[in-house]
Amino acid sequence: MFDDIRPYTDAEIPAAMQRLVAYPEFRVVCGYLFPDKPFAEVAAVVASSRTVEEFQGRFMVPVVEALMDKTTDGVTVEGMEKLDPAQRYLFVSNHRDIVMDAAFLQVLLLRAGLRTSEITFGANLMQGGLVVDFGKSNKMFRVERPNTVSSPRAFLTSSVRLSEYIRWTITGKGESIWIAQRNGRTKDGVDATDQGIIKMFSLAGDILDLHIVPLAVSYEWEPCDVLKAAELTALERDHYYEKKPGEDMKSILTGVTQPKGRVHYTVCDPVTAEDLAPWQALPVNAFCRETAALIDRRIRAGYRIWPNNRIAADYLEGNSSGGYTPREKAVFEAHLASVPEELQNTVLKIYAGPLL
């Protein structure tokens, strides 16, 4: 069932592990993540994994914890007490980094005594043997984008199938799911839920069955800020942007490896029947718009504003509002000075976006 979408089952893991350790690129990745360990030692751990849970526990958790140590100044979370270990949820999250938004969450869920979730992964990214085997072994499932199907009709068909898969996963298979609030990452710092996502949820039934939980993730430093600024600047100048070959992979690697400063997650209040009751009689599009706005309010309320956000806003508005130290301002100014001059104003907008 859903073989074209779903992650690997436990029965498929042993063969996937053998393929994984044979990829030359996997050896390179392990050299970065575990510089003090021989590859044979890491490969033996991976190859001996027989289930998804074993692969995540033996390999993924140490990997993500190593990345927390290497690239952040601490990952914190609040609101986990709102989650019932016996319940399964649809985490609707703002989306800043292709991989790490969901990866950090999985470790936080495990630390709280909860199961890891399945993770949406764009069809444009799920390409190549290493990425497919790694993703599907790690509870990632394929999501079509408008530009990965042949027509609007085909996209609608894939959306219905995705809606059915999400419902089956949560209510039937008994797994939670992480999904971004919109198609692709937030690039300008302004997080907004696409009402089309809400409509997709409802294609297969009542969205209340999905137990939606808005999730806010806040990075002190955007690891891909310069890459995002280059794309935004080109869009503003040319009103069009076509990604170059390998650009998505560059964003993935940059997001994984570059400093992020402090990172904070807020598990927001789940969406309840009482929340949705005022809009149940509205036309579908209006209902979806109001539900998306509710999720936005909760994510924005849960977003942690860092000194960088205030400094950038002050730069753009010519203010000196405070909320940061001279040293924090100097560090931000040094980072800004390292950015190509033609991108600096856009970088300021990216950091100021959550505040403004």
C-alpha positions in Angstrom: 0.0 0.0 0.0 1.3 3.5 -1.0 4.5 1.9 -2.3 5.3 4.9 -4.4 5.2 7.2 -1.4 6.0 5.4 1.9 9.3 5.0 3.7 10.9 1.6 3.9 9.4 -1.1 6.2 11.5 -3.0 8.7 11.7 -5.9 6.2 13.4 -3.6 3.7 16.0 -2.2 6.1 18.7 -4.9 6.0 19.2 -4.6 2.2 19.0 -0.8 2.3 21.8 -0.8 5.0 24.0 -2.9 2.8 23.5 -0.4 -0.1 24.0 2.6 2.2 27.5 1.6 3.4 28.6 0.8 -0.2 28.0 4.4 -1.4 31.4 6.3 -1.7 29.5 9.5 -0.7 28.4 7.8 2.5 32.0 7.3 3.5 32.7 11.0 3.0 29.7 12.0 5.1 30.8 9.7 7.9 34.3 11.2 7.8 32.8 14.6 8.5 30.4 13.4 11.2 32.8 11.0 13.0 36.3 12.1 12.3 37.8 10.1 15.1 36.2 6.8 14.1 37.3 4.4 11.4 34.7 4.1 8.6 34.7 0.3 9.1 33.5 0.8 12.6 30.6 3.1 11.6 29.7 0.9 8.6 29.5 -2.1 10.9 27.0 -0.4 13.1 24.9 0.7 10.1 25.1 -2.7 8.3 24.0 -4.6 11.5 20.7 -2.5 11.8 17.7 -4.7 11.1 14.8 -2.3 11.7 14.1 1.4 11.3 14.2 1.9 15.0 17.6 0.3 15.2 19.0 2.4 12.4 17.7 5.6 14.0 18.9 4.6 17.5 22.3 3.3 16.5 23.2 5.8 13.7 20.8 8.7 13.3 20.6 9.8 17.0 24.4 10.0 17.4 24.6 11.8 14.0 22.0 14.5 15.0 23.5 14.8 18.4 26.9 15.3 16.9 25.5 18.0 14.6 23.9 19.7 17.6 27.4 19.8 19.2 29.2 20.9 16.0 26.8 23.4 14.6 24.6 24.8 17.4 25.0 26.5 20.8 22.2 24.4 22.2 18.8 23.1 21.0 16.0 23.7 23.4 12.3 22.9 23.4 9.1 23.9 25.3 5.6 22.5 25.2 6.4 18.8 25.0 4.0 18.2 27.9 1.1 19.0 25.5 1.8 15.7 23.7 0.2 12.4 24.8 2.6 9.5 24.2 -0.4 7.3 23.2 -1.6 9.8 20.5 -0.2 10.4 17.0 0.1 13.9 15.6 0.5 15.9 12.4 3.2 18.5 13.2 2.7 21.5 11.0 6.0 23.4 11.2 7.5 26.6 9.9 10.3 25.5 7.6 13.8 27.1 7.6 16.2 24.3 6.8 15.7 21.4 4.4 17.0 18.7 6.7 17.6 20.0 10.2 14.1 21.3 11.1 12.8 17.7 11.2 16.1 16.1 12.2 16.5 18.0 15.5 12.8 17.4 16.3 13.3 13.6 16.1 15.9 13.7 18.9 13.8 16.0 21.0 10.8 13.6 20.6 12.9 10.7 21.7 14.3 12.6 24.7 10.7 13.3 25.8 9.9 9.6 25.6 7.9 9.9 22.4 8.2 8.0 19.1 10.0 9.7 16.1 7.7 10.9 13.3 7.6 10.3 9.6 8.9 13.2 7.6 7.8 14.7 4.3 10.5 15.0 1.6 10.0 16.8 -1.7 10.2 14.6 -4.8 12.6 17.2 -6.3 15.1 16.3 -3.5 14.5 12.5 -3.3 16.8 11.7 -6.1 19.9 9.4 -6.3 20.4 6.1 -4.6 22.1 7.5 -1.5 19.4 10.1 -0.8 16.6 7.7 -1.5 18.0 4.9 0.7 19.0 7.2 3.5 15.7 9.1 3.5 13.4 6.1 3.2 15.3 4.3 6.0 14.7 7.3 8.2 10.9 7.5 7.9 10.9 10.0 5.0 8.1 9.8 2.4 7.8 11.3 -1.0 5.7 14.4 -1.6 5.2 15.6 -5.2 5.7 19.3 -6.0 3.9 21.2 -8.7 7.1 21.2 -10.8 7.6 17.4 -10.4 4.4 16.3 -12.1 3.2 16.6 -15.6 0.0 18.7 -15.2 -2.3 20.4 -12.7 -4.6 17.4 -12.9 -1.7 15.1 -12.0 -0.8 17.3 -9.1 -4.4 17.1 -7.8 -4.3 13.3 -8.1 -1.0 13.2 -6.2 -2.5 15.6 -3.5 -5.4 13.3 -3.0 -3.1 10.3 -2.6 -0.9 12.3 -0.2 -3.9 13.2 1.9 -5.0 9.6 2.0 -1.5 8.5 3.0 -1.3 11.1 5.8 -4.6 10.0 7.2 -3.7 6.3 7.0 -0.3 6.8 8.6 -1.8 8.7 11.6 -5.0 6.8 12.2 -4.1 3.4 10.8 -0.4 2.8 10.9 0.0 4.7 14.1 2.8 7.1 13.2 3.1 10.9 13.7 4.1 13.1 10.7 6.2 16.2 10.3 5.2 18.5 7.4 6.1 22.1 6.5 3.5 24.7 6.6 4.1 25.6 2.9 5.7 24.3 -0.2 9.4 24.7 0.4 11.4 26.7 3.0 10.7 30.2 4.2 13.3 32.3 2.5 12.3 35.9 3.5 11.9 35.2 7.2 8.1 35.6 7.1 6.5 32.3 8.0 3.0 31.7 6.6 0.9 28.6 6.2 -0.4 27.9 2.7 -4.1 27.4 2.9 -3.6 24.8 0.1 -1.9 22.6 2.6 -5.0 22.7 4.8 -7.2 21.9 1.8 -4.9 18.9 1.0 -5.3 17.6 4.6 -9.1 17.6 4.2 -9.3 15.8 0.8 -9.5 12.5 2.5 -11.7 13.4 5.5 -12.1 15.5 8.6 -8.8 17.2 9.6 -9.6 16.9 13.3 -8.7 13.2 12.9 -5.2 14.2 12.2 -4.5 15.9 15.5 -2.7 18.9 14.1 0.0 20.5 16.3 1.6 23.7 15.0 5.4 23.7 15.6 7.7 26.8 15.7 11.4 26.4 15.1 13.7 29.4 15.6 17.3 29.6 14.5 19.6 32.3 15.9 21.7 32.1 12.7 20.2 31.1 9.3 22.8 28.6 8.0 21.6 29.3 4.4 21.1 33.1 4.7 23.4 34.0 1.9 22.0 31.3 -0.5 18.5 32.4 0.3 19.4 36.1 -0.2 20.9 35.3 -3.6 17.7 33.6 -4.7 15.5 36.4 -3.4 17.6 39.1 -5.0 17.5 37.4 -8.3 13.7 37.0 -8.1 13.3 40.7 -7.2 15.6 41.7 -10.1 14.4 39.3 -12.8 11.0 38.2 -11.5 12.2 34.6 -12.2 14.6 32.2 -10.7 15.7 28.8 -12.0 17.8 26.6 -9.7 21.1 25.5 -11.0 22.0 21.8 -11.1 23.2 20.7 -7.6 21.7 23.8 -5.9 19.4 21.8 -3.7 22.2 19.6 -2.5 24.3 22.6 -1.8 21.5 24.0 0.4 21.2 20.7 2.2 24.9 20.5 2.9 25.1 24.1 4.0 22.1 23.7 6.3 23.6 20.6 7.9 27.2 21.8 8.3 27.0 25.6 9.0 26.7 27.3 12.4 23.1 27.9 13.6 23.7 29.5 17.0 20.9 28.7 19.5 18.0 26.8 18.2 14.6 26.7 19.9 11.4 24.6 19.3 8.0 25.5 20.6 5.3 22.8 20.6 2.2 25.0 20.2 -1.4 24.2 21.4 -3.0 21.5 19.3 -5.8 22.4 17.0 -9.1 21.4 18.6 -12.8 21.0 17.6 -13.5 24.1 19.6 -10.9 26.1 17.6 -12.5 25.1 14.3 -16.1 25.3 15.3 -16.6 29.0 14.3 -15.6 28.2 10.7 -17.3 24.8 10.1 -20.1 26.4 8.1 -17.9 28.4 5.9 -17.1 27.5 2.3 -14.1 25.2 1.9 -11.6 27.9 0.9 -12.7 30.2 3.6 -12.4 27.4 6.2 -9.0 26.5 5.0 -7.9 30.2 5.1 -9.1 30.6 8.7 -7.5 27.4 9.8 -4.2 28.4 8.2 -4.4 31.8 10.0 -4.9 30.0 13.3 -1.8 27.9 12.7 0.1 31.1 11.8 -0.9 32.8 15.0 0.3 30.0 17.1 3.6 29.5 15.3 4.4 33.2 15.4 3.5 33.4 19.1 5.9 30.4 19.7 8.7 31.8 17.6 11.7 32.9 19.7 13.0 36.3 18.8 16.8 36.4 18.9 19.1 39.5 19.2 19.9 39.1 15.5 16.3 39.7 14.6 16.2 42.9 16.6 19.5 44.2 15.3 18.5 43.6 11.7 15.1 45.3 12.2 16.9 48.3 13.7 19.2 48.5 10.8 16.3 48.5 8.3 14.2 51.0 10.3 17.0 53.2 11.5 16.2 52.6 15.1 18.0 51.6 18.2 15.3 49.7 20.1 17.7 47.6 22.3 17.2 44.1 23.4 20.8 43.2 22.5 24.3 43.9 23.8 27.1 45.8 22.0 28.9 42.5 21.6 25.9 40.8 20.0 25.6 43.8 17.6 29.3 43.6 16.7 29.1 39.9 16.0 26.1 40.5 13.7 27.9 43.4 12.0 30.9 41.2 11.3 28.7 38.5 9.8 26.9 41.1 7.6 30.3 42.5 6.4 31.2 39.0 5.2 28.1 38.9 2.9 28.5 40.3 -0.6 27.4 43.9 -0.6 24.6 43.4 -3.1 23.0 40.8 -0.8 23.3 42.6 2.5 20.0 44.4 2.5 18.2 41.1 1.7 20.0 39.3 4.5 18.8 42.0 6.9 15.3 41.4 5.7 15.6 37.7 6.3 16.6 38.2 9.9 14.1 41.1 10.5 11.2 39.1 9.0 10.0 37.3 12.1 9.9 40.6 14.0 8.6 43.0 11.4 
